[in-house]
Amino acid sequence: GMLGLGLEGMYGRWPAWAVNPFIGCVMLCGLVILGQSQLVGNKEPEKKSAKKGGGRDAEFQAFQRQWLLVYLLTMLADWLQGTHMYSLYESYGQPPGMLFSIGFTSSAVFGTFLGILVDKYGRKRACIAFCLLEIVINLLEHVNNWELLILGRVLGGISTSLLFTAFESWMVSEHRRRGFPEEDLAKTFSLAQKGNGICAVLAGVMAQVSADHLGHIGPFQLAIFLTILALFFVLSWRENYGGDGSDNEKQHLFGDAVKCIRKDSRILLLGMNQSLFEGAMYTFVIMWVPTLARMVPGGRPGEFSFDVFAPGQGWIFAAMMVCITIGGELFAGMLKITTVWRGGGGG
């Protein structure tokens, strides 16, 4: 049938060592989701309260779609850049690890105070700034020049900080300004999380197809197109603001944070635990391409066979993203029988 023809086309175009893990992970993910639904069933019957009337619900859904469209476009563009970045820098003869580290350092520095500036100067402006930065960054990736690539990574750290502050804070503020129920925020975040998982998997497949036709730079060119599309939609948003972003406010916020850490050692331990986990994850982000390029079937023994790995690189990325979805589903299931916090006295 159609499925057989589709699989035959995939195996005819891409190597089996790349397609098989993806198909296997998708099947496993399907089994996990099916198992979850069978075990849990409809635990919470839908409560259709007549809280605000049909017109209000329609207004909320329109607002939700408006934000999710932009958010998922930007997340898809962001994921696309992660698939072939190492390979691109390697093909330029530039040190990928150094460039990755510059990007991470930039994000750590700017991430500490950028949220306050976003609140002061406007969340819509910050979202527009993010889109413009992403377009510039992806254009810089086209140039094999050390200084320009460094500039791209520094700007990349800024844009990453904006991505994870501006869009969500705009949505929350606008949601409340329009008077939608607080509990509906959780629905929007839930859809965003699920959509982000789908975008991550889709990014791997789209990156592979674009790289097949345009080389390692293909996914970055696709990201430019998606970001321009997102920018077009952001321009129709209403502006909103948070705090005044003054030096006094910054000192107050950082001072409060230090007091909280001193008062409760668990906050410090949680922060350290999160940092160590993120450190391990970012090490994986840097190392997965060269590690697999050394052991790819058909590659040169003991060498980095990036050329042999390239035809399946996007599919391997997509398979790993499916595994993240599997982990999320398993975590949701585990919460039904246990708790995150198992220590004494804490809730």
Buried (B, 14 or more C-beta within 10 A) or exposed (E): EEEEEEEEEBEEEBBEBBBBBBBEBBEEBEEBBEEBEEEEEEEEEEEEEEEBEEEBBEBBEEBBEBBBBBBBBBBBBBBBBBBBBBBBBBBBEBEBEBBBBBBBEBBBBBBEBBBBBBBBBBBBBBBBBBBBBBBBBBBBBBEEEBEBBBBBBBBBBBBBBBBBBBBBBBBBBBBEEEEBEEEBBEBBEEBBEEBBBBBBBBBBBBBBBBBBEEBBBBBBBBBBBBBBBBBEBBEEBEEBBBBEBEEEBBEEEEEEEEEEBEEEEEEEEEEEEEEEEEEEEBEEBBBBBBEBBBEBEEBEEEEBBBEBBBBBBBBBBBBBBBBBBBEBBEEEBEEEEEEEEEEEEEE
